[in-house]
């Protein structure tokens, strides 16, 4: 196999032009605080670890005497977290005996993070899993301390925790919509602060999913629906955690097999209400696209299983490849139970013909600055950054991760998982990760500038409105993606020989 040539690092964009700009779109930068660094810097004291056998009363006494907001509970396989909020909610409010052992109320171990983990990554973890405290460890796995949600509020993206909490407790659909309408302003503020593009997108995706989850809570409570009979799936950019201001909220639903036709009709009506609430809150909804209220995207788990099986066996039939790719990005965010597709999709990698078809589909849209159609239609001065750059890149990431046996969902993690494999040398993976960050940064900057001016946000960039540096970065990024597409296309000819 031909060895790949190392690429020089891409230059870092200095952002949008800040001097006289004419028609250039600009994003004013906030410089009132430095970007947050690693999570270890937020540790303020030695950790206090108590045995799982300690009583709740004794633990509360220790917390009061020492001024701790949280204790680490040794659980053998890791650490549970006991907070004063948890004591009020799980003990006092429920009338639990204070002599109960803390190990009985703290739940499973909380994910620990390394001290050098970026604050924004920990913030995303807290938002996604609704954690109140996170253990921090060193490279040897030794507990260094803990960081609470309150500690994270000082980070540039910290206020997202407050917004997430307001979304989670919204009592009415209209109240939820008011909170949802703040998300674009929050995203714009993060961009102005210079937050990394992938961090901004991850937080935007999590907040969007939080709105959908709360809408599902409100609608199911009003209609008396049983969450155990439904599993809501986030799809597309939200599931991949790379949403921007123009991203649609795509969704699907898996019903329990025992749910009756009449109840499914009720569920679908409820799904339509959820989508309506989300759309009324400013989230982009393509009602003609992938939405859970449509019969095609709302099936029983057994029906999903059968459909996925058919797609693998007949990849050329009924746009099977398109739907398989769509569901490979799915992320369950509400309800209970499986989706019916887990075991089926796990077997995809062993089907060489289907893998070859998936690769061909992933390479269908070529990365390019413009097409001849654009030139003849008068659009030669515009560039669809999603269609002709980011979509090809995310398609590559999805396929190489599948080939490598990874179940990661976000694009950067998929590329890292496949790095060093026969389909993606390490240097090319690193290049694509950097390219993805560059393109997302340009995309977010452009859309925030449009948002600030009251223009509709779009993925169609007018190249003359970009700074010369950003135009150069976009062009170089497209060349990098196109080069890797060509390599994968050649590799695909010998796919049956790859082990």
N, C-alpha and C positions, 0 to 999 in steps of 0.2 A: 504494500500500500504506500502511495506517495506520502511523504512526510509533509505536514503543514508548515508553512513559513510563519515564524513569529511576527506578529503585527506590532508596530509601535503604539504606545498608549494614545488614546484619543485626547485632544486638548479639552480642558474643562471650560465650559461656557461661563463667562462672567456675568451671565444674566442678560437682561434687556438693556438697550442703550438708555443711559440716564441723562444725557445732555439733550440738545435740541433734536427732536425726533421726527418732526413732520408727520408722515402717515404711519410711522412705526408704532406698534403697540408696546406699551411699557407697563411694568409692574413696579410701583414704588416699594423699596425695601425697608423693612423695619430693622433698626439697629439698636433697639433699646435694651437688648439682652443677648448674651452669647448663646449659641445653640447648645442644647444639653449634650453631655458626653456619655460615658459609660455608667451603667446602673450602680456600680460599686461606689461611685462618688456620692451617692445619696444615702449611704449607710451612715447613721449618726451615732451608733453605740454598739456594744457587744450584744450578741444574741442571747436570749434567755430561753433555754430549752427545758421543758418539764416532761416528766413521764406521763404516758397515757393513763396511768392509774391514778393520777392526782385528781382530787374532787374538783368540781366546778367552783365550789365555795372557796377552797384554798387557792385556786388559780386566780379567782377574782380578787382575793385579798392581796396576792403577790402583785397583780397588775396595778392595783390601787396604791400600794405602798411604794412601788418602784416607778410609778408613772409610765408604765408600758401600755401602749394601745393594742399590742398583740403579743402573743406568746407562741413559740414554736413547740409543737407537741411531737415527741419522738414516736414514730409509728413502725419502726423496723425497716420498712421499705423506703422511708423518706420522712417528710415532716408534714404534719397537719398544722393548721393555723387556727388559733383561738383568739378572737377579737372581742372587744367590749360590745360591739354591734351584734356579734354572733351570740353572745350571752343573753342579750336582751331579746333577740328574735327567737333563738332556739331553746332557751331555758325559761326565762321569765314569762314571755308571752304564751308559752305552751304549758306552763305549770309543771315543768320538769323538776324533779327533786335535786336541790343544789349539791347533794352528796353523790350525784352521778359522776362517774369517771369522765374526764374530758375526752378520752379516746372514743367514747360512745357518741359524741356529738360533733366532732370536728370533721367527720367525713373522710374521704380518701386523701392520700398525700397530695399536696399542691406542687405543681411543676416548679422545680428549682431552676434558676438561671445563673449563668457564669457572670462573674463580676465585670468582665469586659463587654458584656452585651449592651448594645446601644439602648439608651433610655426609651427611644421611640418603639423599639422592638418589644420591650417589656410592657410598655403602655398598650400596644396592640394585643399582647397576651392577656392583660388584665381586662381589656374591653371585650375580647372574644369569649373568655371563660368566666367573666363577671367575678373576678377575684378581688379580695379586699387586702391581701398581703401576699408578697412573693419572697420565698427564701432565696438568698444569694450565696453562691458557693465559689470557692477558688478552683484552680485547675485540678487539684487533688480530690475535689468533692467535699472539702471541709466547709462547714457552715460558717460564713463570715458575719451574717446578720440578715435582716429582713427589711424590705421596703414596702410601706403601706401605700394605699391609693392616695392618701393625703400627701405623702412625700412626693408623689408624681405630679401633683398639681402645679409645682413650680417649674416644670418643664414646659417648653413652648407649646407642646400639644396637650399639656395636662388638663386644660379646661374641657377637653373632649370627655373626660370622666364625668364632669358635672352635666354636660349635655346628654351623655349616655344615660345617666341616672334619671334625668328629667324625662327622657323618652320612655324609660322603663316603667315609670310610675304615672305616666299620663292617664288621666281618668276618663277622658272622652276622645272620640276621633278628632274633633276640632282642636282640642288641646294638643293632641299628638301632632297634628298637621302644623301647628304653630312652631313647635320645636323642630320638626323636620325642615321647615323653611329656613332655619338658621344654618343648616349644614353647608350650603354654598359659601356663606359668609365666613364660616369657620375654616373651610378649605382654602379660601382666598387669603385669609390671615396667615395660615401656615406657609403658603407659598411666599408671601411677603417676608416672612421671617427666615426664608432660606432653608426650610426643612427639606430633607432629601425627598425626591419625587416618589420613590417607592414607599416611604413612610407616610406621606400625605395620602397616597392612594389607598394604602391599607386601612388607615383610620377612616377615610371617607367610606370605604366599603363596609367596615364594621358598623358605622353609624347608620348607613342605609339598611343593612340587615336588621339592626336594632329596631328601626321604624317598622319594618315588615313584621318582625316578631311581636311587637306590641300591638300592631293592628290585628294580628291573628288572635292574640289574647282577648282583645276587646270584642271582636266579632264572634269568636267561639263562645265567650261568656254570654253574649246577648242571645245567641241561637241555641245554647245548650249543647254544643258539639263536644265530642269526646276527642281530645288530642291524641289519645292512644290509637285512634283509628286512622290517623293521617300523618304523613311525614312530608314536610315542606322542604323543597330543595331550592337553594339559591344557585343560579347558573350564570355563565358568562363572566364579565369582568368583576362583578361583585364576588363571585365564588373564587376567582383567581386573585382577589385582593388587589386589583389594579384599576379600580374605577376612577374616573375623572368627572368633571362637571357635565359632560355630554353623555355619560354612560346610561344605558337603559337598565331597568330592573327586570331581569329575565328569571323565570321560575317554572317549577314543575311540582307535581304532587304524586305521592304514592299512597294509595289507600290500602288498609288492611283487607285481606281477601274476603273476610266475612262481612264486610260492609255491604249493605243492600243497595240496589239500584236507586231506590228512593232516597236513601241517605247520601249517596254519591251526588245526586242532583242537588240536594241541600248544601253539601260541601262545596260544590262548584259555584253555587250562588254566593256562598260565604267567601270563596276565593275572589270572586268578582268584586265583592265589597272591600276586601283587603286591598286589592289592586287599586280600587277607586280611592281609598283613604291615602294610600301611598302617593298616588298621582296628585291628589289634592294637596299633599304636603310638599309638592315641588319635585318629587322624584320622577325621573324620565321613564315613562311607560309606553312601549310600543304595543298598542292593543291588537295590531295585526301580526305581532311576532310571537315570541315564546312566553306565554303566560299560563299560569296554572288553572285559570278558569276554562280553558279550552279542553275539550275531550281528549285531543291528541296528547296533551301534556298533563293529563290527570287520569291515572289508571290504577287499577288494583296492582298490588305487588306481583302477583302471579302473572298478570298481563304484561307488566314491565319486563319480567324475567323472560317470558316467551318472546317478546318483541326484541329484546337484546340478543337472545339466542338466534333469532332469524336474521338479525343484522349481521352477525358474525358469519353465519352460514351462506348468506346471499348478500354480500356487501354492495353489489351493483343495483339492488332492487330498492325502489321507494326511498331514495336518498338515504340509504342506511348508513353510509359513511359519515354524512353530515350529522345525523342524529347521534351516532356513536361518539363522535368528537365532542358534541355538545354535552353529552352525559358524562364524559370523562372529566369535565370541568365541574361537575355538580358537587355541592357541599350542603349536607343537611343542616338546617338551622332551627327547626321547630318540629314538635311532635315526638313520637316514639316509634321504635321498631326500625326494621331495615327498609330498603327500597325495592328489593327483589332483583337487583342487578349486580350485587356485590360479587358473587361467585362466577357469574357469567363473564363480566368484564375482566375478572382476574385471569381468565383463560385466553384473553386476546393475544398475548405475546407469543403463544405457541402456534398461532394460526398464521403461517407465513404469508399466505395469499391475502388475507385480510390486512395484515400489517403492511404489506406492499401497497394495497389500495389506500390505506390510511396515509401512508407516506405520499403517494401520488396526490391525494386530496390536499395534504398539507402544503404541497409545493405548487398547487394550481395557481394561486395568486402570486405573481412575481413581484419582488421588491423592486421598485423603480420610481424615479422622480416624476416622470410623466409618460403618458402613452400617446401614440399618434392620434387616438380619438380625442384626447384632451386638447392637443394642438389644433385639430380641425374644428373642434367645437368652441374654440375661443377660451379654453380653460388652461392654456399653457402656462399661465402665471400662478396657478394654484397647485396645491399638493395635498392629497388626502392622506394625512399622516397615519390614520388608522388602517385604511384599506391597503395602502402600498408600502407600509413599513412595519407597523406594530402587529397587524394581523398575521402577516407571514412569519414574524418572529415568534409570536405566541403559538402558532401552529407547529413550528419547529420544536419549541420547548415541550409542547404536549407529546409529540411523537417520540423524541429522544428519551424523555422520562419514562414513557410507556415501554420502550425497548429495553431500558435499563432496569425495569421492574419496580420503579418508584411510584408511589401513590400520592406524591406531592401535588398540590393544586396551583400554587402561585408560580409565576413564570421564572423568577430568579431561582427559587428552590428547585424547580424542575431542571434548569440548566446546571445547577451545582450537582444535582444527583446524577446527571449523565456525564459530567465532566470526566475526561480520561477514559471513556468507553470507546469502543471501536467506531461508534457513530458520531462521537463528538470529542475530539482531542481537547485537552485541558485548556490550551491557549485560546481555542475557538470559543469554548464555553465562557471564559473570562471576557473575551471580546464582546460576545452577545449580551452578557450581563451589563457591561458598561454601555453598550449601544442602547439597551432597553432603558437604562436610567437617563441617558441623554435625551432620547426621544420623548420619554414621559415628562421630563423637565420642560422641554420646549413646548410640548402639548399643553401642560398645565399652565405655564406662563402665558401662552397665547390665549387660552380660555379665560383665565383670571383677568387678563387685560380686557377681553371682550365683556366680561361680566361687569367690570368696573365702569365701562363706558355704556352699559345698558344695551349692548348688542347681544343677539342670540349666540350662545356658545356653539362652537362647531369644530369638527375635525378637519375641515377644509381650510388649509392655511393659504393666505395670500403671501407669496414668497417675498414680495416687496415690503411687506410689513414686518418681516423678520430682520434682525440685525445681521450684518455680513457674517459675523462669527456663527450665529445660529444657522444661517443658510448653509455655511460650510459644514457644520456638524451634522445637519440633516443629510446632506449629500453623501458625506463620508459614511454615515450610519447605514444608509441604503446600500451603498457599495459593499459594505461588510456583510449585510444580510444576504444580498444577491450572491456573493461569492460562496457562502456556506450553503445556500440553496443549490447551487450548481454542484457542489461536492456531494451533497446528499442525493441529488438526482443521479449522479454517476454511481454512487454507492448502492442506490436502490436497484440497479440493474443486477447486482449480485446478492440481493437480500437473502435468497434461499440458502446461500453458502455461509451466511454469518451465524455463528453460534453464540 
